[in-house]
Amino acid sequence: MRNRREGFTLIEMLVSILILSIGVIAGALCLSLALTCNLRANRIALATELAQNTIESQRSLGDLTTSTTNLGDARLPGGQIATLVSEYDVQLKLKRLRVTVSWTGTKGRQESVVLETIVSKRQKHVGG
């Protein structure tokens, strides 16, 4: 009879460590990708909210103006809001309001959210 010891061989241990290492690296890569996607989604949501607020502000004032504003928000690095007002239908006194929120995304690429709407020219109320 052969005298055999119980346990794992060195080769079996190395193979199991290699498989475990591949799994840990894959998990870390998935986590990194998830965090990057979450950051981008948060930036898009914030930019959309800023664009909506700008449209509502322009509508409530009734005085539509074309402008560009730099943002000081660290959540949107290099952020900028550009508002463009153009004629849509002169007879109906309708104007097109286009708001673009742009920022520098990951890897230095420029990203943006654009919202556009049609606004009627407000008539000032006179009398009582």
Rosetta constraint file for C-alpha pairs under 8 A:
AtomPair CA 8 CA 12 HARMONIC 6.14 0.50
AtomPair CA 8 CA 13 HARMONIC 6.68 0.50
AtomPair CA 9 CA 13 HARMONIC 6.44 0.50
AtomPair CA 10 CA 14 HARMONIC 6.25 0.50
AtomPair CA 11 CA 15 HARMONIC 6.19 0.50
AtomPair CA 12 CA 16 HARMONIC 6.18 0.50
AtomPair CA 13 CA 17 HARMONIC 6.13 0.50
AtomPair CA 14 CA 18 HARMONIC 6.14 0.50
AtomPair CA 15 CA 19 HARMONIC 6.25 0.50
AtomPair CA 16 CA 20 HARMONIC 6.13 0.50
AtomPair CA 17 CA 21 HARMONIC 6.00 0.50
AtomPair CA 18 CA 22 HARMONIC 6.27 0.50
AtomPair CA 19 CA 23 HARMONIC 6.38 0.50
AtomPair CA 20 CA 24 HARMONIC 6.25 0.50
AtomPair CA 21 CA 25 HARMONIC 6.15 0.50
AtomPair CA 22 CA 26 HARMONIC 6.12 0.50
AtomPair CA 23 CA 27 HARMONIC 6.15 0.50
AtomPair CA 24 CA 28 HARMONIC 6.20 0.50
AtomPair CA 25 CA 29 HARMONIC 6.22 0.50
AtomPair CA 26 CA 30 HARMONIC 6.21 0.50
AtomPair CA 27 CA 31 HARMONIC 6.18 0.50
AtomPair CA 28 CA 32 HARMONIC 6.17 0.50
AtomPair CA 29 CA 33 HARMONIC 6.19 0.50
AtomPair CA 30 CA 34 HARMONIC 6.09 0.50
AtomPair CA 31 CA 35 HARMONIC 6.21 0.50
AtomPair CA 32 CA 36 HARMONIC 6.29 0.50
AtomPair CA 33 CA 37 HARMONIC 6.16 0.50
AtomPair CA 34 CA 38 HARMONIC 6.06 0.50
AtomPair CA 35 CA 39 HARMONIC 6.17 0.50
AtomPair CA 36 CA 40 HARMONIC 6.29 0.50
AtomPair CA 37 CA 41 HARMONIC 6.10 0.50
AtomPair CA 38 CA 42 HARMONIC 6.14 0.50
AtomPair CA 39 CA 43 HARMONIC 6.25 0.50
AtomPair CA 40 CA 44 HARMONIC 6.21 0.50
AtomPair CA 40 CA 105 HARMONIC 7.68 0.50
AtomPair CA 41 CA 45 HARMONIC 6.16 0.50
AtomPair CA 42 CA 46 HARMONIC 6.13 0.50
AtomPair CA 43 CA 47 HARMONIC 6.03 0.50
AtomPair CA 43 CA 75 HARMONIC 6.92 0.50
AtomPair CA 43 CA 76 HARMONIC 6.47 0.50
AtomPair CA 44 CA 48 HARMONIC 6.05 0.50
AtomPair CA 44 CA 112 HARMONIC 7.88 0.50
AtomPair CA 44 CA 113 HARMONIC 6.90 0.50
AtomPair CA 45 CA 49 HARMONIC 6.20 0.50
AtomPair CA 46 CA 50 HARMONIC 6.22 0.50
AtomPair CA 47 CA 51 HARMONIC 6.16 0.50
AtomPair CA 47 CA 76 HARMONIC 7.92 0.50
AtomPair CA 47 CA 101 HARMONIC 5.81 0.50
AtomPair CA 47 CA 102 HARMONIC 7.68 0.50
AtomPair CA 47 CA 112 HARMONIC 7.78 0.50
AtomPair CA 47 CA 113 HARMONIC 6.35 0.50
AtomPair CA 48 CA 52 HARMONIC 6.13 0.50
AtomPair CA 48 CA 101 HARMONIC 7.66 0.50
AtomPair CA 48 CA 113 HARMONIC 6.36 0.50
AtomPair CA 48 CA 114 HARMONIC 7.93 0.50
AtomPair CA 48 CA 115 HARMONIC 7.75 0.50
AtomPair CA 49 CA 53 HARMONIC 6.12 0.50
AtomPair CA 50 CA 54 HARMONIC 6.15 0.50
AtomPair CA 50 CA 101 HARMONIC 7.50 0.50
AtomPair CA 51 CA 55 HARMONIC 6.28 0.50
AtomPair CA 51 CA 81 HARMONIC 7.63 0.50
AtomPair CA 51 CA 99 HARMONIC 5.86 0.50
AtomPair CA 51 CA 100 HARMONIC 6.87 0.50
AtomPair CA 51 CA 101 HARMONIC 6.40 0.50
AtomPair CA 51 CA 113 HARMONIC 7.85 0.50
AtomPair CA 51 CA 114 HARMONIC 7.56 0.50
AtomPair CA 51 CA 115 HARMONIC 6.56 0.50
AtomPair CA 52 CA 56 HARMONIC 6.20 0.50
AtomPair CA 52 CA 115 HARMONIC 7.50 0.50
AtomPair CA 53 CA 57 HARMONIC 5.99 0.50
AtomPair CA 54 CA 58 HARMONIC 6.15 0.50
AtomPair CA 54 CA 99 HARMONIC 7.41 0.50
AtomPair CA 55 CA 59 HARMONIC 6.14 0.50
AtomPair CA 55 CA 97 HARMONIC 7.49 0.50
AtomPair CA 55 CA 99 HARMONIC 7.17 0.50
AtomPair CA 56 CA 60 HARMONIC 6.05 0.50
AtomPair CA 57 CA 61 HARMONIC 6.20 0.50
AtomPair CA 58 CA 62 HARMONIC 6.18 0.50
AtomPair CA 58 CA 63 HARMONIC 6.55 0.50
AtomPair CA 58 CA 64 HARMONIC 5.67 0.50
AtomPair CA 58 CA 65 HARMONIC 7.65 0.50
AtomPair CA 59 CA 63 HARMONIC 7.50 0.50
AtomPair CA 59 CA 64 HARMONIC 7.29 0.50
AtomPair CA 59 CA 119 HARMONIC 7.26 0.50
AtomPair CA 62 CA 121 HARMONIC 7.08 0.50
AtomPair CA 62 CA 122 HARMONIC 5.85 0.50
AtomPair CA 64 CA 85 HARMONIC 6.67 0.50
AtomPair CA 64 CA 97 HARMONIC 7.89 0.50
AtomPair CA 65 CA 83 HARMONIC 7.35 0.50
AtomPair CA 65 CA 84 HARMONIC 7.34 0.50
AtomPair CA 65 CA 85 HARMONIC 6.28 0.50
AtomPair CA 66 CA 82 HARMONIC 7.64 0.50
AtomPair CA 66 CA 83 HARMONIC 5.06 0.50
AtomPair CA 66 CA 84 HARMONIC 4.66 0.50
AtomPair CA 66 CA 85 HARMONIC 5.41 0.50
AtomPair CA 67 CA 82 HARMONIC 5.83 0.50
AtomPair CA 67 CA 83 HARMONIC 5.10 0.50
AtomPair CA 67 CA 84 HARMONIC 6.77 0.50
AtomPair CA 68 CA 80 HARMONIC 7.02 0.50
AtomPair CA 68 CA 81 HARMONIC 5.62 0.50
AtomPair CA 68 CA 82 HARMONIC 4.28 0.50
AtomPair CA 68 CA 83 HARMONIC 6.18 0.50
AtomPair CA 69 CA 80 HARMONIC 5.61 0.50
AtomPair CA 69 CA 81 HARMONIC 5.16 0.50
AtomPair CA 69 CA 82 HARMONIC 6.42 0.50
AtomPair CA 70 CA 78 HARMONIC 7.65 0.50
AtomPair CA 70 CA 79 HARMONIC 6.06 0.50
AtomPair CA 70 CA 80 HARMONIC 4.38 0.50
AtomPair CA 70 CA 81 HARMONIC 6.41 0.50
AtomPair CA 71 CA 76 HARMONIC 7.71 0.50
AtomPair CA 71 CA 78 HARMONIC 7.20 0.50
AtomPair CA 71 CA 79 HARMONIC 5.00 0.50
AtomPair CA 71 CA 80 HARMONIC 5.29 0.50
AtomPair CA 71 CA 81 HARMONIC 7.17 0.50
AtomPair CA 72 CA 79 HARMONIC 7.29 0.50
AtomPair CA 73 CA 77 HARMONIC 6.85 0.50
AtomPair CA 73 CA 79 HARMONIC 7.21 0.50
AtomPair CA 76 CA 103 HARMONIC 5.70 0.50
AtomPair CA 76 CA 104 HARMONIC 7.27 0.50
AtomPair CA 77 CA 103 HARMONIC 5.77 0.50
AtomPair CA 77 CA 104 HARMONIC 5.68 0.50
AtomPair CA 77 CA 105 HARMONIC 7.52 0.50
AtomPair CA 78 CA 102 HARMONIC 7.88 0.50
AtomPair CA 78 CA 103 HARMONIC 5.12 0.50
AtomPair CA 78 CA 104 HARMONIC 5.58 0.50
AtomPair CA 79 CA 101 HARMONIC 7.04 0.50
AtomPair CA 79 CA 102 HARMONIC 5.50 0.50
AtomPair CA 79 CA 103 HARMONIC 4.17 0.50
AtomPair CA 79 CA 104 HARMONIC 6.96 0.50
AtomPair CA 80 CA 100 HARMONIC 8.00 0.50
AtomPair CA 80 CA 101 HARMONIC 5.67 0.50
AtomPair CA 80 CA 102 HARMONIC 5.34 0.50
AtomPair CA 80 CA 103 HARMONIC 6.43 0.50
AtomPair CA 81 CA 99 HARMONIC 6.95 0.50
AtomPair CA 81 CA 100 HARMONIC 5.70 0.50
AtomPair CA 81 CA 101 HARMONIC 4.53 0.50
AtomPair CA 81 CA 102 HARMONIC 6.59 0.50
AtomPair CA 82 CA 99 HARMONIC 5.73 0.50
AtomPair CA 82 CA 100 HARMONIC 5.12 0.50
AtomPair CA 82 CA 101 HARMONIC 6.44 0.50
AtomPair CA 83 CA 97 HARMONIC 7.14 0.50
AtomPair CA 83 CA 98 HARMONIC 5.80 0.50
AtomPair CA 83 CA 99 HARMONIC 4.56 0.50
AtomPair CA 83 CA 100 HARMONIC 6.49 0.50
AtomPair CA 84 CA 97 HARMONIC 5.92 0.50
AtomPair CA 84 CA 98 HARMONIC 5.14 0.50
AtomPair CA 84 CA 99 HARMONIC 6.42 0.50
AtomPair CA 85 CA 95 HARMONIC 6.72 0.50
AtomPair CA 85 CA 96 HARMONIC 5.72 0.50
AtomPair CA 85 CA 97 HARMONIC 4.81 0.50
AtomPair CA 85 CA 98 HARMONIC 6.48 0.50
AtomPair CA 86 CA 95 HARMONIC 5.71 0.50
AtomPair CA 86 CA 96 HARMONIC 5.21 0.50
AtomPair CA 86 CA 97 HARMONIC 6.75 0.50
AtomPair CA 87 CA 94 HARMONIC 6.66 0.50
AtomPair CA 87 CA 95 HARMONIC 4.64 0.50
AtomPair CA 87 CA 96 HARMONIC 5.98 0.50
AtomPair CA 88 CA 93 HARMONIC 7.88 0.50
AtomPair CA 88 CA 94 HARMONIC 5.38 0.50
AtomPair CA 88 CA 95 HARMONIC 4.72 0.50
AtomPair CA 88 CA 96 HARMONIC 5.42 0.50
AtomPair CA 88 CA 118 HARMONIC 7.46 0.50
AtomPair CA 89 CA 93 HARMONIC 5.88 0.50
AtomPair CA 89 CA 94 HARMONIC 4.97 0.50
AtomPair CA 89 CA 95 HARMONIC 6.68 0.50
AtomPair CA 90 CA 94 HARMONIC 6.29 0.50
AtomPair CA 90 CA 95 HARMONIC 7.97 0.50
AtomPair CA 92 CA 120 HARMONIC 7.70 0.50
AtomPair CA 93 CA 120 HARMONIC 5.91 0.50
AtomPair CA 93 CA 121 HARMONIC 5.58 0.50
AtomPair CA 94 CA 118 HARMONIC 6.52 0.50
AtomPair CA 94 CA 119 HARMONIC 5.60 0.50
AtomPair CA 94 CA 120 HARMONIC 4.47 0.50
AtomPair CA 94 CA 121 HARMONIC 6.08 0.50
AtomPair CA 95 CA 118 HARMONIC 5.65 0.50
AtomPair CA 95 CA 119 HARMONIC 5.24 0.50
AtomPair CA 95 CA 120 HARMONIC 6.23 0.50
AtomPair CA 95 CA 121 HARMONIC 7.19 0.50
AtomPair CA 96 CA 116 HARMONIC 7.11 0.50
AtomPair CA 96 CA 117 HARMONIC 5.89 0.50
AtomPair CA 96 CA 118 HARMONIC 4.59 0.50
AtomPair CA 96 CA 119 HARMONIC 6.25 0.50
AtomPair CA 97 CA 116 HARMONIC 5.65 0.50
AtomPair CA 97 CA 117 HARMONIC 5.36 0.50
AtomPair CA 97 CA 118 HARMONIC 6.04 0.50
AtomPair CA 97 CA 119 HARMONIC 6.87 0.50
AtomPair CA 98 CA 114 HARMONIC 7.05 0.50
AtomPair CA 98 CA 115 HARMONIC 5.87 0.50
AtomPair CA 98 CA 116 HARMONIC 4.29 0.50
AtomPair CA 98 CA 117 HARMONIC 6.54 0.50
AtomPair CA 99 CA 114 HARMONIC 5.73 0.50
AtomPair CA 99 CA 115 HARMONIC 5.34 0.50
AtomPair CA 99 CA 116 HARMONIC 6.25 0.50
AtomPair CA 100 CA 112 HARMONIC 6.64 0.50
AtomPair CA 100 CA 113 HARMONIC 5.71 0.50
AtomPair CA 100 CA 114 HARMONIC 4.43 0.50
AtomPair CA 100 CA 115 HARMONIC 6.55 0.50
AtomPair CA 101 CA 112 HARMONIC 5.44 0.50
AtomPair CA 101 CA 113 HARMONIC 5.30 0.50
AtomPair CA 101 CA 114 HARMONIC 6.49 0.50
AtomPair CA 102 CA 110 HARMONIC 6.95 0.50
AtomPair CA 102 CA 111 HARMONIC 5.59 0.50
AtomPair CA 102 CA 112 HARMONIC 4.02 0.50
AtomPair CA 102 CA 113 HARMONIC 6.45 0.50
AtomPair CA 103 CA 110 HARMONIC 5.86 0.50
AtomPair CA 103 CA 111 HARMONIC 5.51 0.50
AtomPair CA 103 CA 112 HARMONIC 6.29 0.50
AtomPair CA 104 CA 108 HARMONIC 5.73 0.50
AtomPair CA 104 CA 109 HARMONIC 5.72 0.50
AtomPair CA 104 CA 110 HARMONIC 4.67 0.50
AtomPair CA 104 CA 111 HARMONIC 6.08 0.50
AtomPair CA 105 CA 109 HARMONIC 5.23 0.50
AtomPair CA 105 CA 110 HARMONIC 5.80 0.50
AtomPair CA 105 CA 111 HARMONIC 5.88 0.50
